[in-house]
Amino acid sequence: MTEFELPILDASTLGWDRLVGRMNLMLRTTGVGVVRNFWPRTAAYMSFMSRFGTPLEYYGDDAGTHPEHRAIWRVRYDERAWSRGEVHAADGPLAVHSSQSLLDPRPRFFCMLMVDNGWQDQADGSNGESLIVSWAEALRVLRSNHPAEFEDMRALLLDGVEFPDGTTRPLAYELGKPMNDDDLGVRLNSKQLEHLQHSDPGSPAAVAVERLCAAAQAAAHRIRLRSRDLIIVDNDRWGHGRESVVGQRVGADGSVECNPRELWSATVA
């Protein structure tokens, strides 16, 4: 895993139209862009995202959605919500995955605004550092690690595997203008591997997804987002995750403190 340095736009020095134009250029050239000093307000976030497409209401239930806008999924630690199994409230790490939307065609972009980056005084890998991965890089790692079986795994991922909702669909898919043989779109559900290991353990599909997940983690780049950093990624070509978060700790006075880290995510079609 490597630290990833990106050209960063500054919302405090660029006008709205220039900010949008520069971000469009970054997305066309690298598939990922970062804005610093963005405004941590739902209206500003949704207005900016609307310049790139249509922000989609969260496809699941209300757990985790922002009370001011259903297109925003609010990720922050909450012990009671996490005990109910609500993933948005979890501490610990989140393995690399892609936007959970099941729409076809895939939504164009996935966006995250770090409202508060929380505690940053933990050991490396325990501060909720963001991860992003190019699926093409992940596939190259997969090819390098398993050269004899790669083509069979690639074909299986393109053909289709069972998703946690019980449907079978391609996990990888051809893009309209691929840049190379490994330039595929990937739809990797956050619970995909767990589902296959439970429903069809040891199957070729379970093995292929396990190896793809391992390759994606190996190819992932660490990004240390500050408070008020906004990041947009091409939803076909890039996945995202995070390193571990410490949810709570005991303060100097013996009281239990809760990590204030809060991130807003949105999917744009």
N, C-alpha and C positions, 0 to 999 in steps of 0.2 A: 504494500500500500504506500502511495506517495502523496506528499503535499501537492496541491494543485493550485497554481497561480493563474488567475484569469484577468484580462483587462476589465477594469471596474469603472462603471459609470457613476457619477455623483449627482444625485437628485438635487443637491443644494446649489449646484452651479450650472445646471442645464435646464432650459425651459422644457415644458411638457412635450412639445412637438419634437425637439431635438433628442430628448430622452427616448421617446418612442422610436424615432428613426435610427438612432445608434443601437438600440436593443434589437431591432429588426435585422440590422446588418450583422450583429454578433450571432443571432440565431441562424441566419443563412450560412455563415462561414464556419462556425464551430458547433452550433447546436445547443449552446449554453451561454447565458449572460447573467451578470450580477450588477445590481444597483445598490449603491451605498446611500445612507441617510434618507431612506424612503420614509413616507409618512405612515405611522402605525394606526391608521384609521380605516375602517371598513369601506367607507365611501371612496377614499383615494385608491385603495387596493383594487376594488371592483372596477373603478373607472379606468385605471391603468390596464388591467387585464382585458377589459372590453375593447381596447385598441388592437388586440391580437386575435380576437375571436369572441365566442360566446361562453362566458363562465357557466359551467353546468352545476345545477343543484346536486348536492351529494346524493348518490344513488341508494344509500342504505337508510337506516332509521335515523332518528334525530340525535343519537348519542354522538357527541363530539362536534356537532354543527354549531357554528357561531350564532348566538341569539339574534344578531342583527342582520345576518345574511346566510341563507342555506347553502350557498355555493362555497362557503368557507368552512373548512374542517380545522378545528382548533386542537392542537396537540400540546398538552401540558399535563404534568404528573398530577394524579389525584388518586390517593390510596383507596378510597371507597369505590370509585369508578373502575379502577384496575382490578379490584377484588371481584367485580361483576363481570370481568372479562372484556372490558372495553379497551381496545388496543390503543386508542388515542391517548389514554391516561397512563400508559405503562412507563416504567423506568427500564433500565437495561438497554441492550442494543436492539436495532431493527435491521435485519439482513436486507441486502440490496433487492429491490423489487421495482415494479413499474406501477403507474396509475391503475387503480383497481377497476376503473370503468370498463364495462363489457360492451360498450358501443362499438359498432362497425359502420363506417371506418373509425379508426382510433381517433380520439381527441388529439388535437395538434400539439398542445403544450401542457406541462405540469409546472406549477408555480408555487414558491414557498416564500413567505415573509417571516423573518426572525424578529418577532416583536420584542422578545427579551431573551438573550442567550443564556441567562441563568448563571449558575456557578461555573467559573472557569479556573478554579484553583485546585482541581483534582489532577491526578496523574494523566498523562496522555492516554487517550482512548476512553476516558471516563467523564468527559465534559460535554457529551452530546454532540461531538463533531459530526458535521454532515458528510455523507459519502455520495459521490456520483460515479457512474460507470458508463462508458461507451459500450453498447452491446457488441459492436464490431471488435473491440479490444477483448471483451470476454470470450467471444467465439474464437479469436486467435489463440488465447490461452488454452481454451478447451481443445483446439486442434493440436497445439504443442504438447499438451499433457496426455492426450489419447489419440495419437495419429492413426492407429490401425482401426479404431472404432468410430472416428469422427464422422465420416460420411453417413454411416448408419444412424448415428445420433441426430445429426442434422436433418436427415430425411424424416425421422420420427417426430422431431419437434415441429417440422413444417406440416406434417400430415395431421397431427392432432393428439392431444392428451386430455384426460379427464380433469376438469377444473373442480374446485370445491363446491360449486353449485350443482354438480352432477352432469353438466353439459360437456361435450367433447368438442374442442376447437383447436386450431393451430396455436401453439405457444410462440413459435417464430413464424414470420410471414415476409414475403417478398415486398420490396419497396419499389416505387415507380421508377426512380432514377438511382439505382445502387451505385456507390462509389467504388466498390470492390466485391469480391466473392463473399466476404464476411459481413457485408453491410446489409443486415436483416433487421426488420422490426421485431421487437420482443414484447410479449405481454406476460409478465411473470407475477402472478398473484402472490401476495405476502404469505399466504398459507398453502401455496401450491405444493411445495415439497412435503410438508407435514401431511397434507391430504393424501398424496400418493404413497407415502411410506405407511400410512394407516390402511388405505383401501386396497393397495396393490403392491405390497412390499417385495422388493427384489425384482420387480418387473423391469423390462427394458426402459419403459417410460420413467419409472422411479429412479433408475440408475442415471439416465440421461439428464433428468432435471437436477438430481443431486450434484452431478458433475458440473452442470452449467452454473448452479448456485455457487459452487466452490470457485469456479473460474471467475465469476463476477466479483466475488469478494476479493480475490487475488488481484484483479484488474482495477479495483475501485480506487478513486482518488479522494483524499481527505480535504475538505474545505472547512476552514474555521470561520463560520458566519458570525458577524457581530450583530448586536442589537440594531434593528432597522435596516439590515441587509435583505434585499429581495433577490431571488434567483429564479430564472425560468429555464427549463430544459425542453428540448425537442422530445416529445412523448413517444416517438417511434424509436429513436436512436439512443436514448439515455435512460438509465434507471437511477434510483436514489435510495438511500437508507441513512442510518446514523450509527455512530459508535455509542457506547454505553452512557446512560444518564444515571446519576445518583439522585434518587427521588427525594430522600429526606435524610437528615442527620441531626445529631444532638448538638445544640449550641453551647457556648461557653457557660451560660447560666443554667444548663441542664434541660432547657426546653427543646422540643422537637421542631426543627425548621423544615419547611417544604421548599424545594427548588422552584424558583419563580420562572424557569425556562418556559417560553410559550412561542409556538410557531403556528402560522396560519398557512394552510395549503389550499390550492384550488386547481381544478382541471378546466382547460379551455378548449372548446371544439372549434 
